[in-house]
Every structure is written in structure tokens, then in C-alpha cells.
Amino acid sequence: MKIAVLSSHTSSLFWFRMDMMKDFVKKGHTVIALGSEPEAHWKRKFEAHNIDYRQLHVERNGINPLKDLKTLKSLYNFMKKERPDKIFAYQAKTVVYGSIAAKINGISEVYSLIAGLGSIFRGKGLKNNIVKTIMKMEYWVACKCSKKVLFQNHDDKNEFIQNGLIEDEKTVIINGSGVDLEKFKPTPLPEAPAFLFIGRLIKDKGIMEYLDACREVKRRHPEARCLLVGPYDTNPSALKSEELHPYIESGIIEYYGEQSDVRDFIAQCSTFVLPSYHEGTPKTVLEAMAMGRAIITSDAPGCRETVTDGKNGFLVKVKDVQDLINKMEYLVLNQDASRIMGAEGVEVAKEKYDVKRVNKTILKIMALN
């Protein structure tokens, strides 16, 4: 079969969906990946895995209706020409316009993944509420055009059902993107306590809470390290370089920018921290768990599924810097706890988040196994 995988962010497509697409190829299917970034930069990277890559005209964070119509037209023309047998779409714009374009072209095998609802869906204010109302209408249409809609946590699924966007029988829960346990393996913890945040530098990821907590933890425990890995972003809540610079200059934060391979940085930490406001299922948390790191993350949609509080890490209240400081300091003072929690996390990764199991579930849902 010919399978099209749609995303509005090429980097996410390559790093988060490659294992799934490779499994499609192993089953003998043709895979075409569509993302937002130029073919000149990405085509060879995808071709190395026997996947064709095409650039899609999509603006990930924009709300210009004329540009969105261009996205719809681009997807319509692609599907009219290529006639894919099945479509896997994730991220808001490609879910919405991909499912509509498929419906117009008579393609019924659309599988949409809701990998987190984002800041607009859970935000407040007049402008936000107007955009949210439009988004709900678009998601309702997308769900009608999809054969199955996949969710990575029950909070997001229930949100859709309670808002009348989808019927329960059309939904499926999967355990995130999974983690490659052959690539992410346990490594020894460092001698000194060290914390690590990996993610796009947007405020909804809890980056400001992490920075403020690190400032206080470093003041109390100068021997502790606080690492930060991730790119700046175009999201409306993106952190600006001038906001981060004082933390770097004062030695609170060690900033390493965007990295294509995060394993060396996970190996340098004893605890992984992601105080995000909402997620689908955070892949970086799964990778850190697989490498034997204790986790501190939010008691928030998508995050709370990854941690049993006190077992493989701690859950902290959303936007509560003091709660985060308390949990970080506890692990500075009780380094054996990091080791015990890290070992527990490895078992959770094996039992629940092994990418082979996750992809096997997706293959079954899409009738590709």
C-alpha cells in the first residue's frame, strides 16, 4: 500500500515518527512523508530510510485563513495525484486539512493522532476563545473524516468526547511515540547531582519554572548542575534569547542549544525535569526513563501518565516553582533515591513504552500487520 504521513513540523516528523514509518516500510509499504521544511534539506535524510519526502505548504503557528487555504489546496493536489491508500496525520493543521483533503478525494482510510492539545485549546481570553471555538469546529470535521482518532492520554480523549467532537468508539489510546530501547539504554549516574530539561524553549513547556527553580537550587547547592537542551521556537509563548541570557551568564544554566542526539546529555544528568503545562506524551521523558533517570514532571495531561509519584519520579503542581524546587532539592540531598527511581523508570519504559509495542499497536489499528 501507499501510505502518506503528514506533519506540520518536519523535525518532529523525522525524530518522532521515523520508527513508525520504518515499520511501515518493513511491512512492504510505500511511504511518503509530508512536512513543512524544504526538500533540499530533508529529502536525502528520509531517502536513507527508503521514505520519500515532500514539502508541504503549511504554517505551523499561523492563523491566517488564506495561508490555511493554501495548505488545504496543497494537500488536495497531493492526494489527487498520489492517491495514497492510507493517511496518518498528526499536529493540528495537518490533521484538520489532511482529513478534509482526503475526504474530498474519496480517501476514507485516515488515521489522525492528537498528540496534545496545545496552548490555544487550554488557554483563556477573548481572542484565545475565538480561535479555540474555530479549532473545535475544525477538529469536529477532522474527526468526522477520520476512520480512527488516536490519543496519547485520557485527558485529551475525554476533552474531545465532552465537547462533542467525537464518539468514544472512534477513539484509541496509544502509549505515546514509544522509545527505542536498543538506542536508549541505562547508563551510570554522574557523581554530582545534575538536572536536565530537553524541549522547545516555549513557556508552555514550563521552561520559566525550570529556570527559576534552577536559580534557587544552585544558590542552595552550588555543586548541582542544571542543563538545558532545545531550540528557540516561533510559538507565541516562545522564550526569547534575552530572557535566557542572564541565566547562562550567571552560571545557573548550561545551555547546549538544539541537539540531534540527546543521549550524551541524558547521560550527564541524574534527574530529568519537564514541568510542562500539557503534553501528548513527552518523548524526552520516555528517553530519560529508558536511560535510568528519575523524572520530575507536571501533574498535567500527558505528563502524569509517565510517572507514578514517588516510584519512578515526582509529579509537581503545574506552574508551582516552589513545589519544583522542593522535589529537585530532595534529589540533591538523596542521590540514592535518583538511582532507585531511575531503575524503576527503566522497567516502566520496557513494560509500557517500548517503541516496538507502540508501533505494533498502530499497525494493528491501521490494518497493516
N, C-alpha and C positions, 0 to 999 in steps of 0.2 A: 504494500500500500504506500501511497504518498501522504506524508504527514507534515503539516505546517505547524511550527511552534512560534507563537507571536509574543513579543515583548516590546514595551516602550523604552527599554533601557538595555542596550547591547551588553554592557559589562555584566549585568545581572543575569542575562540570558546565558552568557558564556560560563560564568563561575557557579551559578546556582542550578542551572538546568542541563549542564553538559552530561552529567552521569545518566540522566533520564534519556537524553537524546541518543547517547551512545548505546543504551539498551535497546532503543527502537531500531537502530542500525544493525545491532547484533541479531535481531529477530528477522532481518532481511528486508526491512522497510526503507524507503527513500525519505530523507528528512530535509526539509527546507526551513531554515531559521530566519526570522524577520526581526530586525531591531532598528534602533534609531540612528546608529552611527555609520559613517561612511564605509563602503565595501573595501576601499583601498587599504584601510587599516585592519579590517577584521576577516576578510574573505579567506585568506590563507590559514588563519588560525582555526577556523571552522573546518576548512577542507582537510586539515591534518587529521580530523576525526571522521572523514567521509560525510560531512554535512555541508550542504550548500547554504550560503549566507546571502541575504538580500537586504538592502537598506529600505526602511520604511519611513515615509514622511510623517513623523509624529513628534509633537512637543510634549514632553513628559509632564511638565508642571503648568503649562499654559491653560488659559480658559477662553481663548479666542475662538468663537464658533466657526469662523471662516477657515482657520487652520485645522480645526477638528473635522470639518467637511472635507478638507484635503486629505486627511488621514483616512476617512471613510472611503473616498474615491480611490486612493492608493491601494487599500485592502480589497476593494471591489474588483479593481482591474487585475490585481494579482490572482485572486481566486477565479476570476473568469478565464484567465489564461492558463493557469496551472491545474485547476480542478483538483485540489487535494481531497483525499478520501476522508481524512480526519484532521481536526484542528485542535491544538492545545493552546489556550491563550491565558496569560496572566498579566497582572498590572492593569489598572483601571481602564485606560483608553483602548488598549488592545483587546481587553475583554469585551468592552461595550461595542466598539466599532468593528472588531473582528467578527463577533457573533452576528451583528446586523448584516455585514457584507456577506457572510456565509449564507444567511437566510435568504437574502436577495438572489444569490446564485444557486439556491436549491440544495445547499450542503447542510445536512442535518446532524452530522457527527461532530458537534462542537463540545469541547470539554473545557470549562472555564475554572480557573483556580483563583480564589480570593485569598491572597497571601497577606492579609492585614488590611484594615480599612482606612488607614492614613489619618492625617490631621484634620482634613476637611470634614470627614464623616463624624468625628467625635468632637469637633470644635464648637465654639459658640459665637454669638454676634450676628447682626443683621446680614451682612454680606456673606458670612460663612453659612448661615441658614438658607439663604437663597441658592448658593452653589450646592449645598447639601441636598436640597429639595430636587434640584435638577439631576444630581448624581443618583438619587434614589429612583427617579423615573428611568434613567438610563440603565441602571442595574436591573430594574424590573424587566425592561425589554431584553437585556442580555440574558437573563435567566430564562425567559420565555424561549429564546432562540438556542439555548444550550440543552444538550441531552442530559448532562450531569454537571453539577457545580461542586467543586472540591473546596473544602475549607481546612485550614490548619489548626483551628481551635474552635471550641464550642461557643465561646463568646461571640465571635463573628457570625457563626451559623445562626445562633439564636437571634442576633440583631436583625439579620435578613428575614427570618421567619416572622418575628414580632412586628416588623414593618410591612409585612405582606408582600415582600419582594420575591418569595419563592416558597414552594411547598416542600415539606420535610422529606418526602420520598424522593425528591430530586437531588438531595444533598448527600455528600460523602465526606467523612473526616479522614485526613491523612496526617501522618506524623512529620510535618514539615517537609523540607527538601532532603532530609536524611544527611548522614555524614559517612564519608569513605573511611572505613575503619582500617583499611590497608595503608592509607596515606596518613591519617591522623592517629598516631599511636602514643601510648603513655611515655612520658619522659621524666627524669628525675626533677624534683622541685629545686629551685635555687636556694642557697643558704640564707640569704636575706629576704624578708617579705617583699613581694612585688605585686602590683596591681596592673591590670591591662584592660583598656577599652578598645574595641575594634568596631568601626562603623562609620557611616557617612556623618560628617560633622553637622548634624541638624539638631535643633533643640528638642524635638520630639523624641530623640534617642536618649535623652537625659544627659547630654554632654555637659550642660552647665552644672547640674547636680554633681556629676563626677568631678569636674574641675574644682568646685567649691569644697567638696569632701576631701579631695587630694590635698588642697591647701592646708586644711586643718590637721589631717593625718600626718603630713610632712612636718608641720610645726611641732606636733607632739612626738613624732618618731622620725627623725631626720634620716635614719638608716633605710627606711622604706622607699621603694622606687614606685613611681606612677608613670606608666607608659601609655601612649596614645597612638593608634594607627587608624588611618582613614582619610578619605579625600574631602575637600571642601565641596559644597553642593549648590545647586540652583534652587533648591526648595525654599519656599517663603520663610521657613524657620531656620535657615542655614546660619551657622556660626560664621562670623567674619574673621579674617586673619588678624585684624587689630584687636579683636576680643580675646583671641587665644595667645597673642604675642606676650602679654605680661606674665602669663603662667610659665611660658618657656624661658623667658629672660630671668625670672626669679628662681629657676631650677625646680619648680614644683612639678612640671610636666616634661617628660622626654617625648618629643613629637617626631614620628617617623614617616608621616605622610601616607600616601596610598601604597599598598604592597600587593604584589601578585601572589605571593606565597607567605602566609601568616604564621607558619609553623615555628619558625625561629623566634618569633615574638611571644607566642604562647609558651614556648619552652622557657622563656626568661621570666615568666610570671608564676606566682603561687596561687593567685586568685584572679578570676576573670569577672569584670564588672560591666553590667549593661542595665542602667536604671531607666530603661525606655518607658514611654507612656503607653505604647501599644505596639504589637508586632503580629505577624502571622505566626511563624515560629522562627526565632532568630538562629540562623545557621551558624553564626560565630559562637554562640553558646554551645551548640552541639559539638563543634570542633574542639572547643576548650574542654568540654566534658570528656570527649574521646581521648584527649591527651592527659587526663588525670588532674584537671584543675577544679578547685572549688569554685562555685558560681555564686555571685551576688547579682540578683536581678529583681525587677519590679513585680509586685503582686498586681499585674496588669494583663489584659488579654494577650495571649500568645506567649508571654514570658512565664506566667505562673505554671503552665503545663510542664515546663522543663525542670523545675526544682521542687522537691519535697523539702519544705522548710526544716532546717536542722539536720538533714540527711546528706544531700549532695551539695548543699549550699544554703543560702539565706534568701528569703523574699523580703523586700523592703517596700514601704509605702511609696506610692507614686509622688514625685516632687518633694519628698521629705529628706532634705540633706542631712539632718541630724540622725535619722534612722540609718542612713547610708554610712555616716561617719562611725556610728556605734558598731555596725557589723564589720566594717573594714578594720577598725581598731581591735575588735575581738580576735580577728585572724592574724593581726600583727602580734598580739600577746599570746596567742595559742596556735603556734605554727603546726603542731601535731594535728590540730583539727582540719587544717587545709589538706594534709595528706590523707586523712580518713575520708573527708568529703570528696576529695579528688578520686580516690579509689572507688567510692560508691558511684560517682558520676560515670566512670568507665563502664560499670555494669549496666547503668541506665542506657547509655549510648548503644551498647551491644544488644540489649533486650528490646529497645523501643525505636531507636533512631538509625539503625544500620541502613545505609542508602540502598542496599540490595533489597531489603524488605520493603522499603517505601516504594521503590520503583516497580517491584513485583505487584504491589497493590495498584499502582497507576496503570500498569499493563493490563491487569485484570479488568479494571474499570472501563478501559478503552477497548476491551476485547481484542488485545494484541498478543496475548500469551498463547 
